[in-house]
Amino acid sequence: MSKTIINEEVAVTAVSFHRNFDTIPTRIEYKGQAYTFLDSGMRYLVKNGERMSRLFDMTDGTTSFRLRNESGASNWTLVAITQ
């Protein structure tokens, strides 16, 4: 397996809602290609001082993606891809 650090903003083109209306990405677009995730993946809440981030480990069945969403922000960052 090869892990590539990306740290670029990506477009989340579809979401689902979990308990308490938490948004979970279900599809992203990165470099002109769309990736649809198989399930809700693993979710982590990370607090660094006053800043809170949500991390998501997702898969499309062949590739794993780590996404980050800063608390209160609408933008998403693709942190890494593992193939």
C-alpha positions in Angstrom: 0.0 0.0 0.0 1.2 3.5 -0.9 0.1 6.6 1.0 0.2 9.9 -0.7 -0.2 13.1 1.3 -2.4 15.6 -0.6 -3.7 18.4 1.7 -5.8 20.1 -1.0 -9.3 21.4 -0.9 -11.8 19.1 -2.7 -15.4 19.3 -3.8 -17.8 17.1 -1.8 -20.6 16.6 -4.3 -22.9 14.4 -2.2 -23.4 13.9 1.6 -25.6 11.8 3.8 -26.8 12.7 7.3 -26.1 10.7 10.4 -27.5 11.2 13.9 -28.0 14.9 14.9 -27.8 15.8 11.2 -24.0 15.3 11.1 -22.9 15.4 7.5 -20.9 12.5 6.1 -19.3 12.8 2.6 -20.5 10.2 0.2 -18.9 11.4 -3.0 -16.0 13.8 -3.8 -14.4 15.1 -7.0 -10.6 15.3 -7.1 -8.6 16.2 -10.2 -11.6 15.8 -12.5 -12.5 12.3 -11.2 -15.5 11.4 -9.0 -15.1 8.9 -6.2 -18.2 7.4 -4.5 -17.7 6.0 -1.0 -19.1 2.6 0.0 -20.3 3.4 3.5 -20.0 6.0 6.2 -16.4 5.1 7.0 -14.6 5.9 10.3 -15.0 9.3 11.9 -12.9 11.1 14.4 -13.3 14.4 16.2 -10.0 16.1 17.0 -9.6 19.1 19.2 -6.4 21.2 19.1 -6.7 24.1 21.5 -9.9 25.9 20.5 -10.0 24.5 17.0 -12.0 21.3 16.3 -11.7 19.2 13.2 -13.6 16.2 11.9 -11.6 13.5 10.2 -13.1 10.8 7.9 -11.5 7.7 6.7 -13.5 6.6 3.6 -13.1 4.0 0.8 -14.5 3.5 -2.6 -13.6 -0.2 -2.5 -10.1 0.1 -4.0 -8.7 3.4 -2.6 -8.8 4.8 0.9 -9.2 8.6 1.5 -8.8 10.7 4.6 -10.9 13.9 4.6 -10.9 16.8 7.0 -13.6 19.3 7.8 -13.0 22.2 10.2 -15.7 22.8 12.7 -18.2 25.4 11.3 -16.6 25.4 7.8 -18.2 24.3 4.6 -14.9 23.4 2.9 -13.3 19.9 2.9 -9.7 19.0 2.6 -8.4 15.7 1.1 -5.6 14.9 3.5 -4.3 11.7 2.0 -5.0 8.9 -0.4 -3.8 5.3 0.2 -3.8 2.8 -2.7 
